[in-house]
Amino acid sequence: MTPQSLDVLTVSEFCEAVGISRSTWHKLKRQGNAPAIVNIGGIQRIRREAIETWLAENEERATADAAHNSAEGAEPLHV
């Protein structure tokens, strides 16, 4: 049985899926901002459900930050 059949990802798979580096992963984890982790015998796995929750929370936070900045009259960031 593979991790995908259990609906979990390795940290490497997670990083690749969301487009972040391992160093960013470690930073998020240190800050307590990473998705919930399942430790199985010292091996970290991340449930897809936890990833969806984490993405939604980050999207809500970004939307709230943008609304707050807009209300304060901050210039929007143009990339």
MOPAC internal coordinates of N, CA, C and O (Angstrom, degrees):
PM7 1SCF
backbone

  N    0.0000 0     0.00 0     0.00 0    0    0    0
  C    1.4497 1     0.00 0     0.00 0    1    0    0
  C    1.5309 1   108.21 1     0.00 0    2    1    0
  O    1.2310 1   119.91 1   -49.15 1    3    2    1
  N    1.3183 1   117.77 1   130.85 1    3    2    1
  C    1.4650 1   121.83 1  -178.42 1    5    3    2
  C    1.5250 1   110.07 1   -93.80 1    6    5    3
  O    1.2310 1   120.12 1   -19.07 1    7    6    5
  N    1.3559 1   117.38 1   160.93 1    7    6    5
  C    1.4682 1   119.36 1   177.18 1    9    7    6
  C    1.5208 1   112.83 1   -55.83 1   10    9    7
  O    1.2310 1   119.89 1   143.56 1   11   10    9
  N    1.3391 1   117.81 1   -36.44 1   11   10    9
  C    1.4479 1   120.61 1  -179.03 1   13   11   10
  C    1.5284 1   111.37 1   -63.19 1   14   13   11
  O    1.2310 1   120.01 1   145.49 1   15   14   13
  N    1.3430 1   117.58 1   -34.51 1   15   14   13
  C    1.4529 1   119.33 1  -179.79 1   17   15   14
  C    1.5216 1   110.85 1   -71.15 1   18   17   15
  O    1.2310 1   120.14 1   160.89 1   19   18   17
  N    1.3393 1   117.34 1   -19.11 1   19   18   17
  C    1.4575 1   121.56 1   176.19 1   21   19   18
  C    1.5273 1   111.31 1   -91.23 1   22   21   19
  O    1.2310 1   120.39 1   179.66 1   23   22   21
  N    1.3190 1   116.86 1    -0.34 1   23   22   21
  C    1.4533 1   123.49 1  -179.29 1   25   23   22
  C    1.5235 1   112.15 1    65.16 1   26   25   23
  O    1.2310 1   121.02 1  -141.07 1   27   26   25
  N    1.3324 1   115.65 1    38.93 1   27   26   25
  C    1.4624 1   121.67 1   174.76 1   29   27   26
  C    1.5234 1   108.80 1  -129.53 1   30   29   27
  O    1.2310 1   120.98 1   -23.98 1   31   30   29
  N    1.3258 1   115.74 1   156.02 1   31   30   29
  C    1.4558 1   121.42 1   177.99 1   33   31   30
  C    1.5135 1   109.46 1  -119.76 1   34   33   31
  O    1.2310 1   121.01 1   -27.69 1   35   34   33
  N    1.3132 1   115.68 1   152.31 1   35   34   33
  C    1.4534 1   120.70 1   170.17 1   37   35   34
  C    1.5285 1   107.07 1   -75.62 1   38   37   35
  O    1.2310 1   120.37 1   -13.25 1   39   38   37
  N    1.3134 1   116.90 1   166.75 1   39   38   37
  C    1.4619 1   120.21 1   176.60 1   41   39   38
  C    1.5283 1   109.73 1   -60.83 1   42   41   39
  O    1.2310 1   120.08 1   138.25 1   43   42   41
  N    1.3215 1   117.45 1   -41.75 1   43   42   41
  C    1.4732 1   120.68 1   178.56 1   45   43   42
  C    1.5215 1   111.48 1   -60.67 1   46   45   43
  O    1.2310 1   120.38 1   136.32 1   47   46   45
  N    1.3313 1   116.88 1   -43.68 1   47   46   45
  C    1.4633 1   120.61 1   178.90 1   49   47   46
  C    1.5254 1   111.01 1   -64.12 1   50   49   47
  O    1.2310 1   120.78 1   139.23 1   51   50   49
  N    1.3263 1   116.11 1   -40.77 1   51   50   49
  C    1.4602 1   120.70 1   177.60 1   53   51   50
  C    1.5245 1   110.49 1   -60.86 1   54   53   51
  O    1.2310 1   120.78 1   129.58 1   55   54   53
  N    1.3307 1   116.11 1   -50.42 1   55   54   53
  C    1.4632 1   120.62 1  -179.01 1   57   55   54
  C    1.5273 1   111.19 1   -57.03 1   58   57   55
  O    1.2310 1   120.83 1   135.60 1   59   58   57
  N    1.3096 1   116.02 1   -44.40 1   59   58   57
  C    1.4593 1   120.34 1   179.22 1   61   59   58
  C    1.5288 1   110.88 1   -64.54 1   62   61   59
  O    1.2310 1   120.48 1   138.60 1   63   62   61
  N    1.3335 1   116.68 1   -41.40 1   63   62   61
  C    1.4651 1   120.94 1  -177.05 1   65   63   62
  C    1.5222 1   112.46 1   -64.63 1   66   65   63
  O    1.2310 1   120.26 1   142.26 1   67   66   65
  N    1.3372 1   117.11 1   -37.74 1   67   66   65
  C    1.4661 1   119.70 1  -178.00 1   69   67   66
  C    1.5221 1   112.72 1   -99.70 1   70   69   67
  O    1.2310 1   120.22 1   178.34 1   71   70   69
  N    1.3324 1   117.19 1    -1.66 1   71   70   69
  C    1.4557 1   121.72 1   173.96 1   73   71   70
  C    1.5201 1   114.47 1    74.93 1   74   73   71
  O    1.2310 1   120.42 1  -139.81 1   75   74   73
  N    1.3377 1   116.81 1    40.19 1   75   74   73
  C    1.4613 1   120.11 1   176.38 1   77   75   74
  C    1.5246 1   109.86 1  -121.47 1   78   77   75
  O    1.2310 1   121.16 1   -20.00 1   79   78   77
  N    1.3272 1   115.38 1   160.00 1   79   78   77
  C    1.4582 1   120.44 1   178.22 1   81   79   78
  C    1.5288 1   109.53 1   -84.56 1   82   81   79
  O    1.2310 1   121.39 1   -13.32 1   83   82   81
  N    1.3387 1   114.94 1   166.68 1   83   82   81
  C    1.4669 1   119.16 1   175.68 1   85   83   82
  C    1.5215 1   110.96 1   -64.05 1   86   85   83
  O    1.2310 1   120.15 1   145.47 1   87   86   85
  N    1.3360 1   117.31 1   -34.53 1   87   86   85
  C    1.4660 1   119.22 1   179.09 1   89   87   86
  C    1.5286 1   110.62 1   -65.64 1   90   89   87
  O    1.2310 1   120.24 1   143.04 1   91   90   89
  N    1.3226 1   117.14 1   -36.96 1   91   90   89
  C    1.4644 1   120.19 1   175.52 1   93   91   90
  C    1.5200 1   110.29 1   -65.59 1   94   93   91
  O    1.2310 1   120.42 1   140.25 1   95   94   93
  N    1.3291 1   116.81 1   -39.75 1   95   94   93
  C    1.4651 1   121.19 1   176.33 1   97   95   94
  C    1.5286 1   110.32 1   -56.98 1   98   97   95
  O    1.2310 1   120.85 1   131.43 1   99   98   97
  N    1.3201 1   115.98 1   -48.57 1   99   98   97
  C    1.4615 1   119.92 1  -178.79 1  101   99   98
  C    1.5317 1   111.37 1   -63.70 1  102  101   99
  O    1.2310 1   120.58 1   142.38 1  103  102  101
  N    1.3150 1   116.50 1   -37.62 1  103  102  101
  C    1.4650 1   120.62 1   177.10 1  105  103  102
  C    1.5268 1   110.24 1   -63.25 1  106  105  103
  O    1.2310 1   120.28 1   132.22 1  107  106  105
  N    1.3279 1   117.07 1   -47.78 1  107  106  105
  C    1.4637 1   121.19 1   178.34 1  109  107  106
  C    1.5289 1   110.94 1   -58.71 1  110  109  107
  O    1.2310 1   120.98 1   137.29 1  111  110  109
  N    1.3261 1   115.73 1   -42.71 1  111  110  109
  C    1.4624 1   120.42 1  -178.72 1  113  111  110
  C    1.5341 1   110.67 1   -64.68 1  114  113  111
  O    1.2310 1   120.22 1   135.16 1  115  114  113
  N    1.3401 1   117.18 1   -44.84 1  115  114  113
  C    1.4742 1   121.19 1   178.45 1  117  115  114
  C    1.5205 1   111.42 1   -60.31 1  118  117  115
  O    1.2310 1   120.52 1   142.45 1  119  118  117
  N    1.3282 1   116.61 1   -37.55 1  119  118  117
  C    1.4594 1   121.82 1  -178.09 1  121  119  118
  C    1.5327 1   112.40 1   -80.80 1  122  121  119
  O    1.2310 1   120.50 1   172.67 1  123  122  121
  N    1.3363 1   116.64 1    -7.33 1  123  122  121
  C    1.4601 1   119.91 1  -177.49 1  125  123  122
  C    1.5136 1   112.70 1    77.55 1  126  125  123
  O    1.2310 1   120.31 1  -157.66 1  127  126  125
  N    1.3340 1   117.01 1    22.34 1  127  126  125
  C    1.4637 1   122.06 1  -177.42 1  129  127  126
  C    1.5240 1   114.03 1  -109.87 1  130  129  127
  O    1.2310 1   120.32 1  -167.79 1  131  130  129
  N    1.3180 1   116.99 1    12.21 1  131  130  129
  C    1.4664 1   120.76 1   178.90 1  133  131  130
  C    1.5230 1   109.14 1   -87.88 1  134  133  131
  O    1.2310 1   119.93 1   -20.49 1  135  134  133
  N    1.3270 1   117.74 1   159.51 1  135  134  133
  C    1.4646 1   118.88 1   174.48 1  137  135  134
  C    1.5271 1   110.44 1   -64.92 1  138  137  135
  O    1.2310 1   121.13 1   -18.85 1  139  138  137
  N    1.3079 1   115.44 1   161.15 1  139  138  137
  C    1.4610 1   120.81 1   179.88 1  141  139  138
  C    1.5264 1   110.27 1   -57.73 1  142  141  139
  O    1.2310 1   121.42 1   -41.83 1  143  142  141
  N    1.3231 1   114.90 1   138.17 1  143  142  141
  C    1.4626 1   122.21 1  -176.52 1  145  143  142
  C    1.5150 1   109.63 1  -112.38 1  146  145  143
  O    1.2310 1   121.03 1   -38.78 1  147  146  145
  N    1.3199 1   115.63 1   141.22 1  147  146  145
  C    1.4626 1   122.05 1   172.80 1  149  147  146
  C    1.5260 1   106.34 1  -106.80 1  150  149  147
  O    1.2310 1   120.26 1   -59.07 1  151  150  149
  N    1.3287 1   117.10 1   120.93 1  151  150  149
  C    1.4652 1   121.24 1   176.89 1  153  151  150
  C    1.5251 1   108.59 1   -97.35 1  154  153  151
  O    1.2310 1   121.47 1   -56.48 1  155  154  153
  N    1.3106 1   114.79 1   123.52 1  155  154  153
  C    1.4661 1   120.91 1   178.86 1  157  155  154
  C    1.5158 1   106.52 1  -122.40 1  158  157  155
  O    1.2310 1   120.99 1   -76.68 1  159  158  157
  N    1.3225 1   115.71 1   103.32 1  159  158  157
  C    1.4580 1   119.85 1  -178.59 1  161  159  158
  C    1.5146 1   112.91 1    57.71 1  162  161  159
  O    1.2310 1   120.27 1  -143.41 1  163  162  161
  N    1.3252 1   117.08 1    36.59 1  163  162  161
  C    1.4576 1   121.29 1   179.63 1  165  163  162
  C    1.5170 1   114.01 1    84.91 1  166  165  163
  O    1.2310 1   119.86 1   177.95 1  167  166  165
  N    1.3056 1   117.87 1    -2.05 1  167  166  165
  C    1.4625 1   121.76 1   178.99 1  169  167  166
  C    1.5204 1   108.12 1  -100.76 1  170  169  167
  O    1.2310 1   120.73 1   -51.49 1  171  170  169
  N    1.3308 1   116.21 1   128.51 1  171  170  169
  C    1.4594 1   121.12 1  -177.99 1  173  171  170
  C    1.5198 1   111.52 1   -86.33 1  174  173  171
  O    1.2310 1   121.66 1   -45.98 1  175  174  173
  N    1.3215 1   114.42 1   134.02 1  175  174  173
  C    1.4634 1   121.91 1   173.59 1  177  175  174
  C    1.5208 1   107.35 1  -133.39 1  178  177  175
  O    1.2310 1   120.98 1   -26.04 1  179  178  177
  N    1.3185 1   115.73 1   153.96 1  179  178  177
  C    1.4617 1   121.46 1  -179.27 1  181  179  178
  C    1.5259 1   107.44 1  -126.57 1  182  181  179
  O    1.2310 1   121.12 1   -56.27 1  183  182  181
  N    1.3228 1   115.46 1   123.73 1  183  182  181
  C    1.4708 1   119.96 1   177.94 1  185  183  182
  C    1.5293 1   110.11 1   -70.40 1  186  185  183
  O    1.2310 1   120.70 1   -37.14 1  187  186  185
  N    1.3148 1   116.26 1   142.86 1  187  186  185
  C    1.4711 1   120.24 1   177.82 1  189  187  186
  C    1.5323 1   110.47 1   -59.17 1  190  189  187
  O    1.2310 1   120.79 1   143.92 1  191  190  189
  N    1.3190 1   116.10 1   -36.08 1  191  190  189
  C    1.4698 1   120.84 1   178.12 1  193  191  190
  C    1.5341 1   110.17 1   -60.51 1  194  193  191
  O    1.2310 1   120.03 1   138.78 1  195  194  193
  N    1.3319 1   117.55 1   -41.22 1  195  194  193
  C    1.4665 1   121.74 1   178.99 1  197  195  194
  C    1.5304 1   110.31 1   -66.02 1  198  197  195
  O    1.2310 1   120.64 1   144.50 1  199  198  197
  N    1.3211 1   116.37 1   -35.50 1  199  198  197
  C    1.4662 1   120.22 1   178.63 1  201  199  198
  C    1.5215 1   110.29 1   -66.34 1  202  201  199
  O    1.2310 1   120.46 1   135.86 1  203  202  201
  N    1.3258 1   116.72 1   -44.14 1  203  202  201
  C    1.4690 1   120.58 1   178.95 1  205  203  202
  C    1.5239 1   110.77 1   -60.98 1  206  205  203
  O    1.2310 1   120.31 1   137.52 1  207  206  205
  N    1.3243 1   117.02 1   -42.48 1  207  206  205
  C    1.4672 1   121.54 1   178.13 1  209  207  206
  C    1.5211 1   110.33 1   -63.22 1  210  209  207
  O    1.2310 1   120.57 1   133.99 1  211  210  209
  N    1.3254 1   116.52 1   -46.01 1  211  210  209
  C    1.4617 1   122.47 1  -179.62 1  213  211  210
  C    1.5285 1   110.88 1   -60.87 1  214  213  211
  O    1.2310 1   120.53 1   135.88 1  215  214  213
  N    1.3265 1   116.58 1   -44.12 1  215  214  213
  C    1.4643 1   120.68 1   178.72 1  217  215  214
  C    1.5282 1   111.07 1   -62.79 1  218  217  215
  O    1.2310 1   120.27 1   136.23 1  219  218  217
  N    1.3232 1   117.08 1   -43.77 1  219  218  217
  C    1.4660 1   121.32 1   179.86 1  221  219  218
  C    1.5275 1   110.74 1   -63.24 1  222  221  219
  O    1.2310 1   120.27 1   137.25 1  223  222  221
  N    1.3248 1   117.09 1   -42.75 1  223  222  221
  C    1.4678 1   120.92 1   179.10 1  225  223  222
  C    1.5287 1   111.02 1   -62.99 1  226  225  223
  O    1.2310 1   120.33 1   138.51 1  227  226  225
  N    1.3223 1   116.97 1   -41.49 1  227  226  225
  C    1.4615 1   120.53 1   179.38 1  229  227  226
  C    1.5190 1   111.36 1   -68.90 1  230  229  227
  O    1.2310 1   120.63 1   144.47 1  231  230  229
  N    1.3175 1   116.40 1   -35.53 1  231  230  229
  C    1.4613 1   120.19 1   177.69 1  233  231  230
  C    1.5327 1   109.86 1   -66.23 1  234  233  231
  O    1.2310 1   120.46 1   136.70 1  235  234  233
  N    1.3306 1   116.73 1   -43.30 1  235  234  233
  C    1.4671 1   120.53 1   178.71 1  237  235  234
  C    1.5298 1   110.63 1   -62.81 1  238  237  235
  O    1.2310 1   120.53 1   137.37 1  239  238  237
  N    1.3312 1   116.59 1   -42.63 1  239  238  237
  C    1.4646 1   121.34 1   179.93 1  241  239  238
  C    1.5303 1   110.30 1   -62.91 1  242  241  239
  O    1.2310 1   120.40 1   136.93 1  243  242  241
  N    1.3245 1   116.85 1   -43.07 1  243  242  241
  C    1.4698 1   120.84 1  -179.83 1  245  243  242
  C    1.5289 1   110.56 1   -65.29 1  246  245  243
  O    1.2310 1   120.25 1   140.52 1  247  246  245
  N    1.3161 1   117.13 1   -39.48 1  247  246  245
  C    1.4604 1   121.11 1   178.98 1  249  247  246
  C    1.5221 1   110.42 1   -65.62 1  250  249  247
  O    1.2310 1   120.79 1   136.99 1  251  250  249
  N    1.3350 1   116.10 1   -43.01 1  251  250  249
  C    1.4759 1   120.18 1   178.84 1  253  251  250
  C    1.5207 1   110.76 1   -64.69 1  254  253  251
  O    1.2310 1   120.17 1   138.48 1  255  254  253
  N    1.3328 1   117.27 1   -41.52 1  255  254  253
  C    1.4668 1   120.83 1   178.40 1  257  255  254
  C    1.5284 1   111.08 1   -62.70 1  258  257  255
  O    1.2310 1   120.61 1   138.21 1  259  258  257
  N    1.3319 1   116.43 1   -41.79 1  259  258  257
  C    1.4650 1   120.37 1   180.00 1  261  259  258
  C    1.5231 1   110.18 1   -65.05 1  262  261  259
  O    1.2310 1   119.93 1   139.02 1  263  262  261
  N    1.3194 1   117.73 1   -40.98 1  263  262  261
  C    1.4599 1   121.20 1   179.12 1  265  263  262
  C    1.5260 1   110.08 1   -65.34 1  266  265  263
  O    1.2310 1   120.42 1   139.12 1  267  266  265
  N    1.3180 1   116.80 1   -40.88 1  267  266  265
  C    1.4705 1   121.55 1   178.92 1  269  267  266
  C    1.5250 1   110.50 1   -63.36 1  270  269  267
  O    1.2310 1   120.49 1   134.21 1  271  270  269
  N    1.3190 1   116.66 1   -45.79 1  271  270  269
  C    1.4670 1   120.96 1   179.53 1  273  271  270
  C    1.5210 1   111.33 1   -64.36 1  274  273  271
  O    1.2310 1   120.41 1   142.43 1  275  274  273
  N    1.3177 1   116.81 1   -37.57 1  275  274  273
  C    1.4580 1   121.28 1   179.46 1  277  275  274
  C    1.5259 1   110.12 1   -67.02 1  278  277  275
  O    1.2310 1   120.51 1   139.93 1  279  278  277
  N    1.3311 1   116.63 1   -40.07 1  279  278  277
  C    1.4628 1   120.88 1   179.84 1  281  279  278
  C    1.5237 1   111.35 1   -66.36 1  282  281  279
  O    1.2310 1   120.31 1   150.52 1  283  282  281
  N    1.3258 1   117.02 1   -29.48 1  283  282  281
  C    1.4585 1   120.52 1   178.81 1  285  283  282
  C    1.5184 1   112.38 1   -83.84 1  286  285  283
  O    1.2310 1   120.19 1   176.51 1  287  286  285
  N    1.3306 1   117.25 1    -3.49 1  287  286  285
  C    1.4517 1   121.01 1   178.82 1  289  287  286
  C    1.5068 1   113.96 1    82.70 1  290  289  287
  O    1.2310 1   120.16 1  -162.80 1  291  290  289
  N    1.3277 1   117.30 1    17.20 1  291  290  289
  C    1.4633 1   120.56 1   179.33 1  293  291  290
  C    1.5152 1   109.57 1   -68.46 1  294  293  291
  O    1.2310 1   121.57 1   -34.43 1  295  294  293
  N    1.3073 1   114.60 1   145.57 1  295  294  293
  C    1.4558 1   120.19 1   177.04 1  297  295  294
  C    1.5222 1   109.84 1   -68.38 1  298  297  295
  O    1.2310 1   119.54 1   -46.35 1  299  298  297
  N    1.3299 1   118.48 1   133.65 1  299  298  297
  C    1.4578 1   119.41 1   176.20 1  301  299  298
  C    1.5198 1   110.81 1   -66.76 1  302  301  299
  O    1.2310 1   120.90 1   -30.44 1  303  302  301
  N    1.2962 1   115.88 1   149.56 1  303  302  301
  C    1.4643 1   121.93 1   179.49 1  305  303  302
  C    1.5158 1   108.65 1   -81.90 1  306  305  303
  O    1.2310 1   120.91 1   -56.99 1  307  306  305
  N    1.3238 1   115.87 1   123.01 1  307  306  305
  C    1.4653 1   121.33 1   177.82 1  309  307  306
  C    1.5087 1   108.49 1  -106.72 1  310  309  307
  O    1.2310 1   121.22 1   -56.22 1  311  310  309
  N    1.3234 1   115.28 1   123.78 1  311  310  309
  C    1.4636 1   119.82 1  -178.95 1  313  311  310
  C    1.5019 1   109.48 1  -107.41 1  314  313  311
  O    1.2310 1   120.10 1   180.00 1  315  314  313

